[in-house]
Amino acid sequence: MALDRELEGIFVVSLEQAVAAPYCGMLLADAGARVIKVERPEGDFARGYDKGAEGQSAIFA
């Protein structure tokens, strides 16, 4: 999917976890938005779900 910076200048505060919402944040950033992801103090649970991708959670990677 080609994203040509259509959201340049948009600021997004992302308050979510798991898979679908962070993926959406990534798509917004790819389209040019500045995305700040806020996580719980212990981090997004998906970061430590398993160690399937070079020491990172396969879901998070």
mmJSON file of the N, C-alpha and C atoms, coordinates in Angstrom:
{"data_MODEL":{"atom_site":{
"group_PDB":["ATOM","ATOM","ATOM","ATOM","ATOM","ATOM","ATOM","ATOM","ATOM","ATOM","ATOM","ATOM","ATOM","ATOM","ATOM","ATOM","ATOM","ATOM","ATOM","ATOM","ATOM","ATOM","ATOM","ATOM","ATOM","ATOM","ATOM","ATOM","ATOM","ATOM","ATOM","ATOM","ATOM","ATOM","ATOM","ATOM","ATOM","ATOM","ATOM","ATOM","ATOM","ATOM","ATOM","ATOM","ATOM","ATOM","ATOM","ATOM","ATOM","ATOM","ATOM","ATOM","ATOM","ATOM","ATOM","ATOM","ATOM","ATOM","ATOM","ATOM","ATOM","ATOM","ATOM","ATOM","ATOM","ATOM","ATOM","ATOM","ATOM","ATOM","ATOM","ATOM","ATOM","ATOM","ATOM","ATOM","ATOM","ATOM","ATOM","ATOM","ATOM","ATOM","ATOM","ATOM","ATOM","ATOM","ATOM","ATOM","ATOM","ATOM","ATOM","ATOM","ATOM","ATOM","ATOM","ATOM","ATOM","ATOM","ATOM","ATOM","ATOM","ATOM","ATOM","ATOM","ATOM","ATOM","ATOM","ATOM","ATOM","ATOM","ATOM","ATOM","ATOM","ATOM","ATOM","ATOM","ATOM","ATOM","ATOM","ATOM","ATOM","ATOM","ATOM","ATOM","ATOM","ATOM","ATOM","ATOM","ATOM","ATOM","ATOM","ATOM","ATOM","ATOM","ATOM","ATOM","ATOM","ATOM","ATOM","ATOM","ATOM","ATOM","ATOM","ATOM","ATOM","ATOM","ATOM","ATOM","ATOM","ATOM","ATOM","ATOM","ATOM","ATOM","ATOM","ATOM","ATOM","ATOM","ATOM","ATOM","ATOM","ATOM","ATOM","ATOM","ATOM","ATOM","ATOM","ATOM","ATOM","ATOM","ATOM","ATOM","ATOM","ATOM","ATOM","ATOM","ATOM","ATOM","ATOM","ATOM","ATOM","ATOM","ATOM"],
"id":[1,2,3,4,5,6,7,8,9,10,11,12,13,14,15,16,17,18,19,20,21,22,23,24,25,26,27,28,29,30,31,32,33,34,35,36,37,38,39,40,41,42,43,44,45,46,47,48,49,50,51,52,53,54,55,56,57,58,59,60,61,62,63,64,65,66,67,68,69,70,71,72,73,74,75,76,77,78,79,80,81,82,83,84,85,86,87,88,89,90,91,92,93,94,95,96,97,98,99,100,101,102,103,104,105,106,107,108,109,110,111,112,113,114,115,116,117,118,119,120,121,122,123,124,125,126,127,128,129,130,131,132,133,134,135,136,137,138,139,140,141,142,143,144,145,146,147,148,149,150,151,152,153,154,155,156,157,158,159,160,161,162,163,164,165,166,167,168,169,170,171,172,173,174,175,176,177,178,179,180,181,182,183],
"type_symbol":["N","C","C","N","C","C","N","C","C","N","C","C","N","C","C","N","C","C","N","C","C","N","C","C","N","C","C","N","C","C","N","C","C","N","C","C","N","C","C","N","C","C","N","C","C","N","C","C","N","C","C","N","C","C","N","C","C","N","C","C","N","C","C","N","C","C","N","C","C","N","C","C","N","C","C","N","C","C","N","C","C","N","C","C","N","C","C","N","C","C","N","C","C","N","C","C","N","C","C","N","C","C","N","C","C","N","C","C","N","C","C","N","C","C","N","C","C","N","C","C","N","C","C","N","C","C","N","C","C","N","C","C","N","C","C","N","C","C","N","C","C","N","C","C","N","C","C","N","C","C","N","C","C","N","C","C","N","C","C","N","C","C","N","C","C","N","C","C","N","C","C","N","C","C","N","C","C","N","C","C","N","C","C"],
"label_atom_id":["N","CA","C","N","CA","C","N","CA","C","N","CA","C","N","CA","C","N","CA","C","N","CA","C","N","CA","C","N","CA","C","N","CA","C","N","CA","C","N","CA","C","N","CA","C","N","CA","C","N","CA","C","N","CA","C","N","CA","C","N","CA","C","N","CA","C","N","CA","C","N","CA","C","N","CA","C","N","CA","C","N","CA","C","N","CA","C","N","CA","C","N","CA","C","N","CA","C","N","CA","C","N","CA","C","N","CA","C","N","CA","C","N","CA","C","N","CA","C","N","CA","C","N","CA","C","N","CA","C","N","CA","C","N","CA","C","N","CA","C","N","CA","C","N","CA","C","N","CA","C","N","CA","C","N","CA","C","N","CA","C","N","CA","C","N","CA","C","N","CA","C","N","CA","C","N","CA","C","N","CA","C","N","CA","C","N","CA","C","N","CA","C","N","CA","C","N","CA","C","N","CA","C","N","CA","C","N","CA","C","N","CA","C"],
"label_alt_id":[null,null,null,null,null,null,null,null,null,null,null,null,null,null,null,null,null,null,null,null,null,null,null,null,null,null,null,null,null,null,null,null,null,null,null,null,null,null,null,null,null,null,null,null,null,null,null,null,null,null,null,null,null,null,null,null,null,null,null,null,null,null,null,null,null,null,null,null,null,null,null,null,null,null,null,null,null,null,null,null,null,null,null,null,null,null,null,null,null,null,null,null,null,null,null,null,null,null,null,null,null,null,null,null,null,null,null,null,null,null,null,null,null,null,null,null,null,null,null,null,null,null,null,null,null,null,null,null,null,null,null,null,null,null,null,null,null,null,null,null,null,null,null,null,null,null,null,null,null,null,null,null,null,null,null,null,null,null,null,null,null,null,null,null,null,null,null,null,null,null,null,null,null,null,null,null,null,null,null,null,null,null,null],
"label_comp_id":["MET","MET","MET","ALA","ALA","ALA","LEU","LEU","LEU","ASP","ASP","ASP","ARG","ARG","ARG","GLU","GLU","GLU","LEU","LEU","LEU","GLU","GLU","GLU","GLY","GLY","GLY","ILE","ILE","ILE","PHE","PHE","PHE","VAL","VAL","VAL","VAL","VAL","VAL","SER","SER","SER","LEU","LEU","LEU","GLU","GLU","GLU","GLN","GLN","GLN","ALA","ALA","ALA","VAL","VAL","VAL","ALA","ALA","ALA","ALA","ALA","ALA","PRO","PRO","PRO","TYR","TYR","TYR","CYS","CYS","CYS","GLY","GLY","GLY","MET","MET","MET","LEU","LEU","LEU","LEU","LEU","LEU","ALA","ALA","ALA","ASP","ASP","ASP","ALA","ALA","ALA","GLY","GLY","GLY","ALA","ALA","ALA","ARG","ARG","ARG","VAL","VAL","VAL","ILE","ILE","ILE","LYS","LYS","LYS","VAL","VAL","VAL","GLU","GLU","GLU","ARG","ARG","ARG","PRO","PRO","PRO","GLU","GLU","GLU","GLY","GLY","GLY","ASP","ASP","ASP","PHE","PHE","PHE","ALA","ALA","ALA","ARG","ARG","ARG","GLY","GLY","GLY","TYR","TYR","TYR","ASP","ASP","ASP","LYS","LYS","LYS","GLY","GLY","GLY","ALA","ALA","ALA","GLU","GLU","GLU","GLY","GLY","GLY","GLN","GLN","GLN","SER","SER","SER","ALA","ALA","ALA","ILE","ILE","ILE","PHE","PHE","PHE","ALA","ALA","ALA"],
"label_asym_id":["A","A","A","A","A","A","A","A","A","A","A","A","A","A","A","A","A","A","A","A","A","A","A","A","A","A","A","A","A","A","A","A","A","A","A","A","A","A","A","A","A","A","A","A","A","A","A","A","A","A","A","A","A","A","A","A","A","A","A","A","A","A","A","A","A","A","A","A","A","A","A","A","A","A","A","A","A","A","A","A","A","A","A","A","A","A","A","A","A","A","A","A","A","A","A","A","A","A","A","A","A","A","A","A","A","A","A","A","A","A","A","A","A","A","A","A","A","A","A","A","A","A","A","A","A","A","A","A","A","A","A","A","A","A","A","A","A","A","A","A","A","A","A","A","A","A","A","A","A","A","A","A","A","A","A","A","A","A","A","A","A","A","A","A","A","A","A","A","A","A","A","A","A","A","A","A","A","A","A","A","A","A","A"],
"label_entity_id":["1","1","1","1","1","1","1","1","1","1","1","1","1","1","1","1","1","1","1","1","1","1","1","1","1","1","1","1","1","1","1","1","1","1","1","1","1","1","1","1","1","1","1","1","1","1","1","1","1","1","1","1","1","1","1","1","1","1","1","1","1","1","1","1","1","1","1","1","1","1","1","1","1","1","1","1","1","1","1","1","1","1","1","1","1","1","1","1","1","1","1","1","1","1","1","1","1","1","1","1","1","1","1","1","1","1","1","1","1","1","1","1","1","1","1","1","1","1","1","1","1","1","1","1","1","1","1","1","1","1","1","1","1","1","1","1","1","1","1","1","1","1","1","1","1","1","1","1","1","1","1","1","1","1","1","1","1","1","1","1","1","1","1","1","1","1","1","1","1","1","1","1","1","1","1","1","1","1","1","1","1","1","1"],
"label_seq_id":[1,1,1,2,2,2,3,3,3,4,4,4,5,5,5,6,6,6,7,7,7,8,8,8,9,9,9,10,10,10,11,11,11,12,12,12,13,13,13,14,14,14,15,15,15,16,16,16,17,17,17,18,18,18,19,19,19,20,20,20,21,21,21,22,22,22,23,23,23,24,24,24,25,25,25,26,26,26,27,27,27,28,28,28,29,29,29,30,30,30,31,31,31,32,32,32,33,33,33,34,34,34,35,35,35,36,36,36,37,37,37,38,38,38,39,39,39,40,40,40,41,41,41,42,42,42,43,43,43,44,44,44,45,45,45,46,46,46,47,47,47,48,48,48,49,49,49,50,50,50,51,51,51,52,52,52,53,53,53,54,54,54,55,55,55,56,56,56,57,57,57,58,58,58,59,59,59,60,60,60,61,61,61],
"pdbx_PDB_ins_code":[null,null,null,null,null,null,null,null,null,null,null,null,null,null,null,null,null,null,null,null,null,null,null,null,null,null,null,null,null,null,null,null,null,null,null,null,null,null,null,null,null,null,null,null,null,null,null,null,null,null,null,null,null,null,null,null,null,null,null,null,null,null,null,null,null,null,null,null,null,null,null,null,null,null,null,null,null,null,null,null,null,null,null,null,null,null,null,null,null,null,null,null,null,null,null,null,null,null,null,null,null,null,null,null,null,null,null,null,null,null,null,null,null,null,null,null,null,null,null,null,null,null,null,null,null,null,null,null,null,null,null,null,null,null,null,null,null,null,null,null,null,null,null,null,null,null,null,null,null,null,null,null,null,null,null,null,null,null,null,null,null,null,null,null,null,null,null,null,null,null,null,null,null,null,null,null,null,null,null,null,null,null,null],
"Cartn_x":[0.854,0.0,0.898,0.702,1.502,0.89,1.699,1.269,2.202,1.654,2.468,2.464,2.555,2.663,1.414,0.245,-1.014,-1.311,-0.785,-1.086,0.036,0.926,2.008,1.418,1.971,1.486,0.44,-0.044,-1.025,-0.269,-0.701,-0.088,-1.084,-0.653,-1.521,-0.91,-1.706,-1.3,-2.008,-1.242,-1.759,-1.778,-2.979,-3.16,-3.802,-3.016,-3.562,-2.51,-2.914,-1.982,-2.477,-1.726,-2.03,-1.567,-2.399,-1.932,-2.579,-3.883,-4.566,-4.331,-4.442,-4.283,-2.853,-1.803,-0.454,-0.181,-0.776,-0.627,-1.243,-2.376,-3.018,-2.1,-1.48,-0.537,0.62,1.109,2.193,1.747,0.526,0.012,-0.138,-0.607,-0.727,0.649,1.65,3.009,3.554,3.284,3.723,3.101,1.898,1.213,1.643,2.606,3.154,2.797,1.883,1.512,2.65,2.747,3.686,2.919,3.33,2.602,3.453,2.882,3.517,2.701,3.322,2.637,2.932,1.884,2.008,1.666,2.591,2.381,2.303,1.784,1.777,3.224,3.471,4.849,5.582,4.868,5.506,5.567,5.053,5.11,3.908,3.785,2.728,2.936,1.882,2.038,2.557,2.31,2.747,4.27,4.975,6.439,7.051,6.416,6.972,6.164,5.3,4.394,5.165,6.217,7.088,8.452,9.35,10.672,10.912,9.898,9.923,10.706,11.048,11.703,12.955,14.067,15.361,15.288,14.668,14.585,13.423,12.682,11.497,10.252,9.179,7.901,7.556,7.125,6.73,5.584,4.652,3.54,4.047,4.969,5.453,6.305,7.124,8.009,7.176],
"Cartn_y":[-1.168,0.0,1.227,2.121,3.34,4.44,4.939,6.04,7.208,8.287,9.407,10.575,10.288,11.329,12.205,11.617,12.367,12.958,12.358,12.812,13.661,14.15,15.027,16.181,16.445,17.521,17.098,15.859,15.345,14.698,14.972,14.406,13.44,12.205,11.169,10.669,10.638,10.004,8.661,7.61,6.251,5.616,5.332,4.72,3.356,2.366,1.053,-0.011,-1.265,-2.375,-3.511,-4.566,-5.793,-5.718,-6.035,-6.175,-5.169,-5.151,-4.337,-2.841,-2.342,-0.902,-0.43,-1.124,-0.699,-0.772,-1.738,-1.819,-0.584,-0.16,1.049,2.254,2.339,3.43,3.425,2.238,2.128,2.628,2.275,2.746,4.267,4.833,6.294,6.95,6.374,6.908,6.771,5.642,5.453,6.482,6.962,7.966,9.387,9.509,10.819,11.413,10.796,11.33,11.113,11.993,11.805,11.057,9.823,8.965,8.725,9.034,8.755,7.658,6.495,5.372,5.41,5.489,5.505,4.109,3.543,2.196,2.219,1.144,0.953,0.928,1.157,1.125,-0.178,-1.292,-2.581,-2.842,-1.94,-2.076,-2.803,-2.762,-3.478,-4.97,-5.689,-7.119,-7.891,-7.404,-8.114,-8.128,-7.21,-7.198,-8.468,-9.033,-10.204,-11.465,-11.491,-12.635,-13.934,-13.889,-15.04,-14.508,-15.36,-14.94,-15.476,-15.387,-16.026,-15.354,-14.078,-13.369,-12.654,-13.365,-12.816,-12.164,-12.86,-12.371,-11.423,-11.05,-10.19,-11.052,-10.533,-11.191,-11.23,-12.373,-12.474,-11.536,-11.352,-10.436,-9.012,-8.605,-7.229,-6.957,-7.947,-7.773,-7.616],
"Cartn_z":[0.0,0.0,0.0,-0.912,-1.019,-0.155,0.763,1.614,1.337,0.865,0.417,1.384,2.68,3.698,3.773,3.512,3.54,4.917,5.976,7.329,7.928,7.099,7.562,8.369,9.563,10.407,11.424,11.351,12.31,13.465,14.696,15.896,16.529,16.782,17.348,18.655,19.713,20.961,21.0,20.998,20.9,22.285,22.808,24.132,23.944,23.564,23.281,23.468,23.274,23.371,22.495,22.461,21.725,20.292,19.33,17.954,17.007,16.916,15.9,16.086,17.305,17.53,17.272,17.756,17.411,15.906,15.235,13.782,13.119,13.618,13.105,13.316,14.502,14.768,13.795,13.462,12.487,11.113,10.72,9.428,9.415,10.525,10.616,10.487,11.161,11.067,9.644,9.009,7.623,6.688,7.062,6.242,6.606,7.531,7.824,9.164,9.907,11.217,12.205,13.178,14.275,15.36,15.648,16.577,17.817,18.978,20.253,20.928,21.153,21.787,23.281,24.093,25.544,26.055,26.836,27.369,28.895,29.452,30.901,31.394,32.685,33.194,32.875,32.88,32.558,31.058,30.247,28.794,28.233,26.942,26.224,26.463,26.856,27.146,25.936,24.742,23.539,23.399,24.067,23.995,24.587,25.603,26.261,26.072,25.089,24.878,24.679,23.888,23.669,23.225,22.875,22.394,20.987,20.141,18.845,17.735,17.856,16.747,17.244,17.234,17.64,19.03,19.991,21.352,21.614,20.587,20.754,20.598,21.135,20.957,19.465,18.983,17.585,17.262,18.216,17.992,17.871,18.763,18.754,17.526,17.151,15.985,14.735],
"occupancy":[1.0,1.0,1.0,1.0,1.0,1.0,1.0,1.0,1.0,1.0,1.0,1.0,1.0,1.0,1.0,1.0,1.0,1.0,1.0,1.0,1.0,1.0,1.0,1.0,1.0,1.0,1.0,1.0,1.0,1.0,1.0,1.0,1.0,1.0,1.0,1.0,1.0,1.0,1.0,1.0,1.0,1.0,1.0,1.0,1.0,1.0,1.0,1.0,1.0,1.0,1.0,1.0,1.0,1.0,1.0,1.0,1.0,1.0,1.0,1.0,1.0,1.0,1.0,1.0,1.0,1.0,1.0,1.0,1.0,1.0,1.0,1.0,1.0,1.0,1.0,1.0,1.0,1.0,1.0,1.0,1.0,1.0,1.0,1.0,1.0,1.0,1.0,1.0,1.0,1.0,1.0,1.0,1.0,1.0,1.0,1.0,1.0,1.0,1.0,1.0,1.0,1.0,1.0,1.0,1.0,1.0,1.0,1.0,1.0,1.0,1.0,1.0,1.0,1.0,1.0,1.0,1.0,1.0,1.0,1.0,1.0,1.0,1.0,1.0,1.0,1.0,1.0,1.0,1.0,1.0,1.0,1.0,1.0,1.0,1.0,1.0,1.0,1.0,1.0,1.0,1.0,1.0,1.0,1.0,1.0,1.0,1.0,1.0,1.0,1.0,1.0,1.0,1.0,1.0,1.0,1.0,1.0,1.0,1.0,1.0,1.0,1.0,1.0,1.0,1.0,1.0,1.0,1.0,1.0,1.0,1.0,1.0,1.0,1.0,1.0,1.0,1.0,1.0,1.0,1.0,1.0,1.0,1.0],
"B_iso_or_equiv":[0.0,0.0,0.0,0.0,0.0,0.0,0.0,0.0,0.0,0.0,0.0,0.0,0.0,0.0,0.0,0.0,0.0,0.0,0.0,0.0,0.0,0.0,0.0,0.0,0.0,0.0,0.0,0.0,0.0,0.0,0.0,0.0,0.0,0.0,0.0,0.0,0.0,0.0,0.0,0.0,0.0,0.0,0.0,0.0,0.0,0.0,0.0,0.0,0.0,0.0,0.0,0.0,0.0,0.0,0.0,0.0,0.0,0.0,0.0,0.0,0.0,0.0,0.0,0.0,0.0,0.0,0.0,0.0,0.0,0.0,0.0,0.0,0.0,0.0,0.0,0.0,0.0,0.0,0.0,0.0,0.0,0.0,0.0,0.0,0.0,0.0,0.0,0.0,0.0,0.0,0.0,0.0,0.0,0.0,0.0,0.0,0.0,0.0,0.0,0.0,0.0,0.0,0.0,0.0,0.0,0.0,0.0,0.0,0.0,0.0,0.0,0.0,0.0,0.0,0.0,0.0,0.0,0.0,0.0,0.0,0.0,0.0,0.0,0.0,0.0,0.0,0.0,0.0,0.0,0.0,0.0,0.0,0.0,0.0,0.0,0.0,0.0,0.0,0.0,0.0,0.0,0.0,0.0,0.0,0.0,0.0,0.0,0.0,0.0,0.0,0.0,0.0,0.0,0.0,0.0,0.0,0.0,0.0,0.0,0.0,0.0,0.0,0.0,0.0,0.0,0.0,0.0,0.0,0.0,0.0,0.0,0.0,0.0,0.0,0.0,0.0,0.0,0.0,0.0,0.0,0.0,0.0,0.0],
"pdbx_formal_charge":[null,null,null,null,null,null,null,null,null,null,null,null,null,null,null,null,null,null,null,null,null,null,null,null,null,null,null,null,null,null,null,null,null,null,null,null,null,null,null,null,null,null,null,null,null,null,null,null,null,null,null,null,null,null,null,null,null,null,null,null,null,null,null,null,null,null,null,null,null,null,null,null,null,null,null,null,null,null,null,null,null,null,null,null,null,null,null,null,null,null,null,null,null,null,null,null,null,null,null,null,null,null,null,null,null,null,null,null,null,null,null,null,null,null,null,null,null,null,null,null,null,null,null,null,null,null,null,null,null,null,null,null,null,null,null,null,null,null,null,null,null,null,null,null,null,null,null,null,null,null,null,null,null,null,null,null,null,null,null,null,null,null,null,null,null,null,null,null,null,null,null,null,null,null,null,null,null,null,null,null,null,null,null],
"auth_seq_id":[1,1,1,2,2,2,3,3,3,4,4,4,5,5,5,6,6,6,7,7,7,8,8,8,9,9,9,10,10,10,11,11,11,12,12,12,13,13,13,14,14,14,15,15,15,16,16,16,17,17,17,18,18,18,19,19,19,20,20,20,21,21,21,22,22,22,23,23,23,24,24,24,25,25,25,26,26,26,27,27,27,28,28,28,29,29,29,30,30,30,31,31,31,32,32,32,33,33,33,34,34,34,35,35,35,36,36,36,37,37,37,38,38,38,39,39,39,40,40,40,41,41,41,42,42,42,43,43,43,44,44,44,45,45,45,46,46,46,47,47,47,48,48,48,49,49,49,50,50,50,51,51,51,52,52,52,53,53,53,54,54,54,55,55,55,56,56,56,57,57,57,58,58,58,59,59,59,60,60,60,61,61,61],
"auth_comp_id":["MET","MET","MET","ALA","ALA","ALA","LEU","LEU","LEU","ASP","ASP","ASP","ARG","ARG","ARG","GLU","GLU","GLU","LEU","LEU","LEU","GLU","GLU","GLU","GLY","GLY","GLY","ILE","ILE","ILE","PHE","PHE","PHE","VAL","VAL","VAL","VAL","VAL","VAL","SER","SER","SER","LEU","LEU","LEU","GLU","GLU","GLU","GLN","GLN","GLN","ALA","ALA","ALA","VAL","VAL","VAL","ALA","ALA","ALA","ALA","ALA","ALA","PRO","PRO","PRO","TYR","TYR","TYR","CYS","CYS","CYS","GLY","GLY","GLY","MET","MET","MET","LEU","LEU","LEU","LEU","LEU","LEU","ALA","ALA","ALA","ASP","ASP","ASP","ALA","ALA","ALA","GLY","GLY","GLY","ALA","ALA","ALA","ARG","ARG","ARG","VAL","VAL","VAL","ILE","ILE","ILE","LYS","LYS","LYS","VAL","VAL","VAL","GLU","GLU","GLU","ARG","ARG","ARG","PRO","PRO","PRO","GLU","GLU","GLU","GLY","GLY","GLY","ASP","ASP","ASP","PHE","PHE","PHE","ALA","ALA","ALA","ARG","ARG","ARG","GLY","GLY","GLY","TYR","TYR","TYR","ASP","ASP","ASP","LYS","LYS","LYS","GLY","GLY","GLY","ALA","ALA","ALA","GLU","GLU","GLU","GLY","GLY","GLY","GLN","GLN","GLN","SER","SER","SER","ALA","ALA","ALA","ILE","ILE","ILE","PHE","PHE","PHE","ALA","ALA","ALA"],
"auth_asym_id":["A","A","A","A","A","A","A","A","A","A","A","A","A","A","A","A","A","A","A","A","A","A","A","A","A","A","A","A","A","A","A","A","A","A","A","A","A","A","A","A","A","A","A","A","A","A","A","A","A","A","A","A","A","A","A","A","A","A","A","A","A","A","A","A","A","A","A","A","A","A","A","A","A","A","A","A","A","A","A","A","A","A","A","A","A","A","A","A","A","A","A","A","A","A","A","A","A","A","A","A","A","A","A","A","A","A","A","A","A","A","A","A","A","A","A","A","A","A","A","A","A","A","A","A","A","A","A","A","A","A","A","A","A","A","A","A","A","A","A","A","A","A","A","A","A","A","A","A","A","A","A","A","A","A","A","A","A","A","A","A","A","A","A","A","A","A","A","A","A","A","A","A","A","A","A","A","A","A","A","A","A","A","A"],
"auth_atom_id":["N","CA","C","N","CA","C","N","CA","C","N","CA","C","N","CA","C","N","CA","C","N","CA","C","N","CA","C","N","CA","C","N","CA","C","N","CA","C","N","CA","C","N","CA","C","N","CA","C","N","CA","C","N","CA","C","N","CA","C","N","CA","C","N","CA","C","N","CA","C","N","CA","C","N","CA","C","N","CA","C","N","CA","C","N","CA","C","N","CA","C","N","CA","C","N","CA","C","N","CA","C","N","CA","C","N","CA","C","N","CA","C","N","CA","C","N","CA","C","N","CA","C","N","CA","C","N","CA","C","N","CA","C","N","CA","C","N","CA","C","N","CA","C","N","CA","C","N","CA","C","N","CA","C","N","CA","C","N","CA","C","N","CA","C","N","CA","C","N","CA","C","N","CA","C","N","CA","C","N","CA","C","N","CA","C","N","CA","C","N","CA","C","N","CA","C","N","CA","C","N","CA","C","N","CA","C","N","CA","C","N","CA","C"],
"pdbx_PDB_model_num":[1,1,1,1,1,1,1,1,1,1,1,1,1,1,1,1,1,1,1,1,1,1,1,1,1,1,1,1,1,1,1,1,1,1,1,1,1,1,1,1,1,1,1,1,1,1,1,1,1,1,1,1,1,1,1,1,1,1,1,1,1,1,1,1,1,1,1,1,1,1,1,1,1,1,1,1,1,1,1,1,1,1,1,1,1,1,1,1,1,1,1,1,1,1,1,1,1,1,1,1,1,1,1,1,1,1,1,1,1,1,1,1,1,1,1,1,1,1,1,1,1,1,1,1,1,1,1,1,1,1,1,1,1,1,1,1,1,1,1,1,1,1,1,1,1,1,1,1,1,1,1,1,1,1,1,1,1,1,1,1,1,1,1,1,1,1,1,1,1,1,1,1,1,1,1,1,1,1,1,1,1,1,1]
}}}
